[in-house]
Amino acid sequence: MEASPLIPASVVIKVGPAALLAEVHAGRHTFFLDEPVAVGGQDLGPTPYDMLLSALGSCTAITLRLYATQKKWPLESIEVHLSHQRVHRKDCDKCEASGEMLEEVYKELRLLGPLSPEQRQRLQVISEKCPVQKTLTSGAMRIITTVAE
């Protein structure tokens, strides 16, 4: 699998001519993403939005683990439950128009262990500082697309 000479790729995705199944190569790891049968996929893997939520959730949990370990807090286990939906910014006649929908992610933390209320509150604040969440909420990301020859 070769990267473009202009862009050293850390992730490469391949989709064939007939299916929606995406073969993902991330470093030395290979896995598949797909769409549900209801929208034309084969449901052989998580959806791209599942992976986006997975990136956010795992980054959150890892950030919390690192922080709690550094503080020597009794955080025994972390669960991050996530969901995504598109919601209308406001009631309007043109809600399907560009910019009228808002992407919304719900993130629920389950912090297991004998933590004090203050520790739980601090961990909630720290959870919002994970690098993936900062990237998603910064509004400063630019995606530059080119077509290779």
C-alpha positions as CSV (number, residue, x, y, z in Angstrom):
1,M,0.0,0.0,0.0
2,E,1.7,3.1,-1.2
3,A,1.1,6.7,-0.1
4,S,1.1,9.6,-2.5
5,P,4.6,11.0,-2.8
6,L,3.1,14.4,-1.7
7,I,1.2,13.1,1.3
8,P,2.7,10.5,3.7
9,A,-0.5,8.6,4.6
10,S,-1.0,7.3,8.1
11,V,-4.5,5.9,7.2
12,V,-5.5,4.5,3.8
13,I,-9.1,3.4,3.0
14,K,-10.1,1.3,0.0
15,V,-13.7,0.8,-1.3
16,G,-14.4,-1.5,-4.2
17,P,-16.8,-0.9,-7.1
18,A,-19.9,-2.7,-5.7
19,A,-20.1,-2.5,-2.0
20,L,-19.9,0.2,0.7
21,L,-17.5,-1.9,2.7
22,A,-14.3,0.1,3.5
23,E,-11.0,-1.6,4.1
24,V,-9.0,0.6,6.5
25,H,-5.3,0.4,6.9
26,A,-4.0,2.4,9.9
27,G,-0.4,1.8,10.4
28,R,0.0,-2.0,10.8
29,H,-3.7,-2.5,11.6
30,T,-6.4,-3.4,9.2
31,F,-10.1,-3.3,9.9
32,F,-13.4,-2.7,8.1
33,L,-16.1,0.0,8.2
34,D,-19.5,-0.5,6.6
35,E,-23.0,0.9,6.5
36,P,-26.2,-0.8,7.7
37,V,-28.1,-3.1,5.3
38,A,-31.0,-0.6,5.3
39,V,-28.8,2.0,3.5
40,G,-27.1,-0.4,1.1
41,G,-24.2,-1.8,3.2
42,Q,-23.6,-5.3,4.4
43,D,-23.2,-4.3,8.1
44,L,-19.8,-6.1,8.3
45,G,-18.3,-3.4,10.5
46,P,-19.0,-0.2,12.4
47,T,-20.1,2.8,10.5
48,P,-17.9,5.9,10.0
49,Y,-19.8,7.7,12.7
50,D,-19.3,4.8,15.0
51,M,-15.6,5.2,14.5
52,L,-15.8,9.0,15.1
53,L,-17.5,8.3,18.4
54,S,-15.0,5.6,19.2
55,A,-12.1,8.0,18.6
56,L,-13.8,10.6,20.9
57,G,-14.7,8.0,23.6
58,S,-11.4,6.2,23.7
59,C,-9.5,9.5,23.8
60,T,-11.7,10.7,26.7
61,A,-11.2,7.4,28.6
62,I,-7.4,7.4,28.1
63,T,-7.2,11.1,29.1
64,L,-9.1,10.3,32.3
65,R,-7.0,7.2,33.1
66,L,-3.8,9.2,32.7
67,Y,-5.0,12.1,34.9
68,A,-6.4,9.8,37.6
69,T,-3.3,7.7,37.7
70,Q,-1.1,10.8,37.9
71,K,-3.2,12.1,40.8
72,K,-3.3,8.6,42.4
73,W,-7.1,8.8,42.6
74,P,-9.1,5.6,43.1
75,L,-10.6,5.5,39.6
76,E,-11.1,1.8,39.0
77,S,-12.8,1.8,35.7
78,I,-14.1,4.2,33.1
79,E,-17.0,3.8,30.7
80,V,-17.8,6.4,28.1
81,H,-21.3,6.1,26.4
82,L,-21.7,8.2,23.2
83,S,-24.4,9.0,20.7
84,H,-24.7,11.3,17.7
85,Q,-27.6,13.0,16.0
86,R,-28.3,15.9,13.7
87,V,-30.7,18.4,15.2
88,H,-32.3,21.6,13.8
89,R,-30.7,24.8,15.0
90,K,-34.2,26.3,15.2
91,D,-37.7,25.8,13.8
92,C,-37.6,27.0,10.2
93,D,-39.0,26.5,6.7
94,K,-35.5,25.7,5.3
95,C,-34.1,23.4,7.9
96,E,-32.4,21.1,5.4
97,A,-30.5,24.1,3.9
98,S,-26.8,24.2,4.5
99,G,-25.9,25.5,8.0
100,E,-29.4,24.8,9.4
101,M,-28.5,21.5,11.1
102,L,-26.3,21.1,14.1
103,E,-24.2,17.9,14.8
104,E,-24.8,16.9,18.4
105,V,-22.8,14.3,20.4
106,Y,-24.0,13.2,23.8
107,K,-21.2,11.9,26.0
108,E,-22.0,10.2,29.4
109,L,-19.1,9.3,31.7
110,R,-19.4,6.4,34.1
111,L,-16.6,6.7,36.6
112,L,-16.3,3.6,38.8
113,G,-14.5,3.7,42.1
114,P,-14.7,5.5,45.5
115,L,-14.2,9.0,44.1
116,S,-15.2,12.1,46.0
117,P,-17.7,14.5,44.4
118,E,-14.9,17.0,43.8
119,Q,-12.8,14.3,42.0
120,R,-15.8,13.4,39.8
121,Q,-16.4,17.0,38.9
122,R,-12.7,17.5,38.1
123,L,-12.7,14.4,35.9
124,Q,-15.7,15.8,34.0
125,V,-13.8,19.0,33.3
126,I,-10.7,17.0,32.3
127,S,-12.8,14.8,30.0
128,E,-13.5,17.8,27.8
129,K,-9.7,18.4,27.4
130,C,-9.0,15.2,25.4
131,P,-7.2,16.0,22.2
132,V,-9.8,14.5,19.9
133,Q,-12.6,16.6,21.6
134,K,-10.5,19.7,21.2
135,T,-10.0,19.0,17.5
136,L,-13.7,18.3,16.9
137,T,-14.8,21.5,18.8
138,S,-12.1,23.9,17.8
139,G,-13.7,25.1,14.6
140,A,-10.2,25.5,13.3
141,M,-9.8,22.3,11.4
142,R,-9.1,22.6,7.7
143,I,-9.5,19.6,5.4
144,I,-7.6,19.9,2.1
145,T,-8.6,17.5,-0.6
146,T,-6.6,16.7,-3.7
147,V,-7.0,14.2,-6.5
148,A,-3.8,12.1,-7.2
149,E,-2.8,11.4,-10.7
